[in-house]
Amino acid sequence: MTVLASAILGYTAQELTMWRITLGIGVVVIAVVILLLSFLVKIVKDIAAGVAGVLDAAVGVAGNTSHLNGLLTTNDAVVEIKKEALRHAALVETL
């Protein structure tokens, strides 16, 4: 086969060996690149899942804190009720 390829292509046996080595290295490099890209895709999917979890948590926090202004209004009302109760207590003590 080498003699035939050598005769057809015009390459020496040493040149054909070098081509085979080069092509072998190329196959190994392509396999490594495919493996690394597969790892990268897996990592990106994991990150996307984590981001989705953080987004869900953020929506929950936003829902839990959306009524804080109502608590401030309630606090103001409680302060007014306390003042009124203290006035009543002061009136009862004067009687």
Rosetta blueprint (number, residue, H / E / L):
1 M L
2 T H
3 V H
4 L H
5 A H
6 S H
7 A H
8 I H
9 L H
10 G L
11 Y L
12 T L
13 A H
14 Q H
15 E H
16 L H
17 T H
18 M H
19 W H
20 R H
21 I H
22 T H
23 L H
24 G H
25 I H
26 G H
27 V H
28 V H
29 V H
30 I H
31 A H
32 V H
33 V H
34 I H
35 L H
36 L H
37 L H
38 S H
39 F H
40 L H
41 V H
42 K H
43 I H
44 V H
45 K H
46 D H
47 I H
48 A H
49 A H
50 G H
51 V H
52 A H
53 G H
54 V H
55 L H
56 D H
57 A H
58 A H
59 V H
60 G H
61 V H
62 A H
63 G H
64 N H
65 T H
66 S L
67 H L
68 L H
69 N H
70 G H
71 L H
72 L H
73 T H
74 T H
75 N H
76 D H
77 A H
78 V H
79 V H
80 E H
81 I H
82 K H
83 K H
84 E H
85 A H
86 L H
87 R H
88 H H
89 A H
90 A H
91 L H
92 V H
93 E H
94 T H
95 L L
